[in-house]
Structures are given as structure tokens and as C-alpha cells.
Amino acid sequence: MPTSNTDSRPYLLEKPGLQLVRGSRARLSDQIYGQIFDQIVAGHLRVGAQLPSEKELCEQAGVSRPVVRQALLRLKADGLITSHQGAGSFVTHQPAARIKTFAAPQDMAGFLRCLEARITVEGDTAYCAAERHTEQQLQGIRVAHARFAESTQAGQLCPEEDLAFHRAIAIASNNDLYVTMLEGIHEAVLGFQKLVYNMKRSTSIRRMHFVVDEHASILAAIASRDGSHARIAMHYHLLQTRQRLLDRNAAH
């Protein structure tokens, strides 16, 4: 159970509690996720604070335990809370408050589900690209990387150029399904990328150079036909992307 200099009693969500909209396009578990996320970002649930129990959350939201449990599992998977058997759930990370300027809290669950899928799929995509690329396809990755690096150096944040780099890797995997899957979640990925880029624009362009370096590591592994290293480099890059978004204390 985490220690904190804050009061160890459970922190109830702001009154009137969870307010769900039936019939909304957003699933109920995403609405709960979004509202708890909002409370964490706002500081009403601080790092070290204990969330209400599943039973209390069910009563506040008027939903069944599986719905609440799904929201809590997502918060845990995204590194925002941790759970301890018999003790409850506690806040472990607090995103920067400015995140609310660029995305509605209820959209965050969808964005992060998209990133979770990318971590799995694009790791294998990078592996296959390293093992199977042609020289022409490798040149395509190099060109996409150079364009992204040049725009970053010029102080321009362009999520489309970032995605072009990832698409070039998918093409180099020589598996059309990887390209199709990436294109199938294009809108969700672009929405997530715009959120990340807006967050960086509001802080410092210097942070984008970390992304350029991560891309360069992926490219180097693919060029050397080191599939295992390419997979690891891609996983690291996407995990760092999530870290930069969710942890206000992240170094980069």
C-alpha cells in the first residue's frame, strides 16, 4: 500500500458524484474512466489518494460492478492507479492539468486503448520490417524519418509526418495486413497524436527531439536487420509516448 503525506482516508469524488449519460456514444465504462481521470487531473484525487470502493462507485454511477471494474482495469493498465488486495485502489500518477485543454476526459480511454493496440501490433511490424525490407522500402523509412526530423528542427509539430514514418515501417514489413490495421485505426491514431503534439507545443519543442531520437533508434535497428532490437525500440518509443502524456513528472 503506497505511502503519502496526504490523508489516507478514501477520497470521494466531487459531489454529486459520477454522472453518466445513458444513450451516449461513449460506453459507460469509458464515462467512468473519464470522470475519474478528470478528478485525478484536477487534483481532487491526488497521488497516494485512495479511490472509493467498487461498491461505492457502483452506487454513485448506478451501474453494475463489471462496468466499474472495466474502468478501473483501464486506469490501472494506463498506470494511473494501482490496486492492492484487501486495501483498495490508489492514485499513482497525475497527468498535467493542461491535458484537459486538448481532449475530453471521456475520450482518453479510447485514445489509450488505441495506443495499447499499437504497442502490440507495431512492435511486430518493426520486427518484420527489419527482417524483410527491401532497399527501396528502407529508403522510404529514411525519407519519412528525415522529413519528420527536419520539421521538428524547424519547430513545427506535424503528426501526419510522424504517422508517415510508422506507415513506411508497416509497408516495409511486407505484410499488407499490418498496413491495413494501421490505416484502420488512422483516425484514432491521428486524434491521439494531435493530443500528444498539442501537449508538447504547450511545453517545449525540445521534448520532440526525444521522439526524433526514438525514431532514429527504430530506423537503425531495421537498417541493420535486427528484428528483436527493432521490436524493443518500437515498444520503448510507444511506451515513452504514453509516459509523456500521462505523467506530469516525466523527464521527457
N, C-alpha and C positions, 0 to 999 in steps of 0.2 A: 504494500500500500504506500503510495507516494507521500512524501513529507512536504509540508508547505507551512509558511508562516501565516497563512490565512486560516480562518475559522474552518474546522474540519467537518462541521455540520453540512448536510446536503444543501445545495443552493437551489431553491425552487426557481423555475423560470418566471420571468416577469408576468405579473397579472395582466390580463386574465388567462394566462397560460397558453397552451397550444391552440391555435385557431386554424382548423383545416377547412378547405373548400371542397365540398363534395361536387363531383361533376367536372372538376378542373382537369386539364390535360396532364397535369403533374400527378404522378402516383402519390398515394397517401404517405408511403414511407419516405419519398423524396421531400414532401412537405415537412414532415417531422425532422428529417435531416436538415433541411434548410433553416428551420426555425431554431433548432439547437445550435447549428453553425452560426446563425446570426447572433445568438446570445453569447457564444464564445468570442466572436469577433468584437462585439460591443463591450466585452469585459464584464458582463453580468455573471458569466461563468468563467472565472479566472483559472489560470494554470494551477493545478492542485485541487481545484474545487470538485466536489462530488456531485454527480448528476442525481436527479430524483430517481427512485427505483423504477423498474419496468412497470410495476403496478400503478405507481403514481402517474407516470407518463401516459399509460393507457387511460386512466381516469380523466386526465387533462384533455386528451385528444379524442376520447370516445371511440377508440379503436381496439382491436384485439392485440394480444401480445406478439403474434408473429409479425404484425406490421411495425410495431415499435422495435422489435428485435432486429428486423431488417435494417432499420435506420441506424441503430446502434452498431451493428456489424459494419455498416459502411463508414461510420465515423471512426471506428477502430481501424479498419483497413486503410483509411486515409491518414492515420497517425494522429488524429485529433484527440482521441480518448484512449484509455487503457482500462481493461476490466480485471478485477481480482475476485476470485471465487469467495463468496460469502461477504465481501466487503463492498461491492458495487463498482460503478464506473467513474473514472476521474479524468479531468481535462489534462492533457499532456502538452498540447501545442496551441498557440493562439495566432492565427493569421493577422496580418496587418489590417487595420481598420479601413484603409483605402480600398480594399478589395470590394467593399460594398458599393463603391462608386461605379464599378465596371461590370458587375454581374449581380443578378438577383440571387439571394441565398438559396432559393429552391432549385436554381439551375446548377448549383455546384455539384450535386450528386451525379447528375448526368455527365458533366464535364469530366469528373474524376473517374467515372466508370469507363468513359472513352479512353482516358489515359491508361487505365489499368489494362484494357484490351490491347492497347498499343505496346505496352511493355512486353507482353507475351508474344504478340504477333511480330512486331518489328525486330525483336531480338533474333528470332529465327530467320526473318527476312535478311537481316545483315549477315547472318551465318551463311545462308545460301548465296548471297551476293559475293561474299569472299571466295566461296568455293567454285562458283560457276561463271563469274562475269567475263565478258569479252573485253578487249581493249577499248572498243568503241563505247561500251557501256560504262567502263571505268572512267573514260574521258567525260561522259555525261555527268557522272557524280562529281568529278573535279570541277567542271564548269559551274554546276549548281552551287558547290561549296564556295568557289571564288566569287560568284555574284553575291551570295549571302554575306561573305566576309567584307566585300567592298562596300555594300550598303551599310553594314554595321559600322565600318570605319568612318563612313561619311556621316554617321549619326542618324541614319534612317533605320527604322524598325519595320521590317516587311515580313509579316507572317507567311505570305504567299511564297516568298523565296525560301523560307525555312521549309515549308511543305514540299517545295520543288526538290530540295535535297533529299528528303525522305522518299519521295516518289521515284527519284532516279535510282535509289538503292533497291526499291521494290522491282523496278524494271530489270536491274542487274541480277536479281535473284533467278531470272528465267523461269519463274512460276507465275503465270498470269493471275492466279487466284490471289496472290499477295497484292498485286496491283489493284485487282477488283475490290478486295477487302478495304484497302486504304482509301480508294475512291468512294466506297460505300459509306464510309464514316467521315467523308470530306467536310461536310458542313459542321458536324460536331467538333472535328479536329480544328477547323478554322475558327470556330467560336471560342474554343479553349485557347488557341494560340493568340487570338486577339486579346483575350483576358490577360494572359501572361505578359504580352508585349505592352499593354496599357499599364500594367503594374510596374514594369521596368521603366517605362517612359516617365512615370511619376517619381522614380527614384534616381537612377543614374544609368547613363548609357554604358558606363564601364562594365556593368553586370553582363551586358550582352557579349562581351569578349569571352566570358566563360563558356557561353554557348558555342561560339566560334571554335574555341579550343576543343570542346567536346566533339563537335562535328569533325574536326581535323583528326582526332584520335580514331573515330569510326572509319574515316576515309583511309587512314594509314593502315589499319588492320585489314580492310577489304583489299587494298592495293597489294598487300603482302600475302594475300590468300590465307590469312589466319582466321578461320571461321570462329573458333572459340573466343579469341580476343575481340573479334567484331561483335559477337553477341554480348559479351560483357560490357564493351564500350557503349553499345546502344542501350542496354539496361541501365547503366550508370547515368547516361545522358537523360533518359526519361525519368528516372527516379530523382535526379537533381532538379529537373523541371518541376516535379511535384513538390519537392522540398522548398524551392524558391517561392512557390506560390503559397504554401500553407504555413510556413514557419517564419514569423516576423524576425526571428533572430538568426535566420540562415545567413551564412557568411557571404554567399553569392547566389 
